[in-house]
């Protein structure tokens, strides 16, 4: 069974008081995993990039492996210009 996207959120975050603000897109799947894409002013071409994957058990991965098909469709529909 393929992963299905449950929710997509897009927001600006500033993790610390003097940290650079980031635009973040978080895609949550039905199996409990989530994919977090970030865009900062310092990114090449001002594009979104896959920042991390969070599995259902809370393990964080920085792997640049291929995205599930539904996640890829969702990020392409949400933002223009992203890369792995």
C-alpha positions as CSV (number, residue, x, y, z in Angstrom):
1,X,0.0,0.0,0.0
2,X,1.4,3.4,-1.0
3,X,1.6,6.3,1.4
4,X,-1.2,8.8,1.3
5,X,-0.9,12.4,2.3
6,X,-3.1,13.4,5.2
7,X,-2.1,17.1,5.6
8,X,0.1,19.8,4.2
9,X,1.0,22.9,6.3
10,X,2.9,25.9,5.1
11,X,4.2,28.5,7.6
12,X,7.1,30.8,8.5
13,X,9.2,29.7,11.5
14,X,11.9,31.4,13.4
15,X,13.4,28.7,15.7
16,X,15.3,31.1,17.9
17,X,15.2,34.8,18.6
18,X,18.1,35.8,16.4
19,X,17.9,32.9,13.9
20,X,17.0,33.4,10.3
21,X,13.3,33.0,9.5
22,X,12.5,30.0,7.3
23,X,9.4,29.2,5.3
24,X,8.5,25.6,6.0
25,X,6.2,23.1,4.3
26,X,5.4,20.0,6.3
27,X,3.7,17.0,4.7
28,X,2.2,14.4,7.0
29,X,1.3,10.9,5.7
30,X,-1.2,8.3,6.9
31,X,1.5,6.0,8.3
32,X,2.6,8.7,10.8
33,X,5.7,9.9,8.9
34,X,6.3,13.5,7.8
35,X,8.5,15.2,5.3
36,X,9.7,18.7,6.1
37,X,10.8,21.1,3.3
38,X,12.5,24.5,4.1
39,X,13.3,27.7,2.3
40,X,15.7,30.3,3.6
41,X,17.2,33.4,2.0
42,X,20.5,31.6,1.8
43,X,19.2,28.6,-0.3
44,X,20.5,28.5,-3.8
45,X,18.0,30.1,-6.1
46,X,15.7,30.7,-3.1
47,X,14.2,27.2,-3.6
48,X,12.7,24.8,-1.1
49,X,14.8,21.8,-0.1
50,X,14.0,18.6,1.7
51,X,15.3,19.3,5.2
52,X,14.4,16.0,7.0
53,X,12.1,13.0,7.2
54,X,10.5,12.0,10.4
55,X,9.3,8.4,10.7
56,X,6.3,7.3,12.6
57,X,8.5,6.3,15.6
58,X,10.1,9.7,15.8
59,X,13.4,8.8,14.1
60,X,14.8,11.7,12.1
61,X,16.5,11.1,8.8
62,X,18.5,13.5,6.6
63,X,18.5,11.0,3.7
64,X,18.1,12.4,0.2
65,X,16.5,9.1,-1.0
66,X,13.6,9.2,-3.5
67,X,10.4,10.6,-2.2
68,X,7.1,8.6,-2.2
69,X,5.0,9.5,-5.2
70,X,2.2,11.2,-3.2
71,X,4.6,13.3,-1.2
72,X,6.3,14.4,-4.4
73,X,2.9,15.3,-6.0
74,X,1.9,17.3,-2.9
75,X,5.1,19.4,-2.7
76,X,5.0,20.1,-6.4
77,X,1.4,21.3,-6.1
78,X,2.1,23.4,-3.0
79,X,5.3,25.2,-4.1
80,X,7.0,26.0,-7.3
81,X,10.7,25.4,-7.3
82,X,12.1,22.8,-4.9
83,X,14.9,20.3,-5.1
84,X,16.3,17.4,-3.1
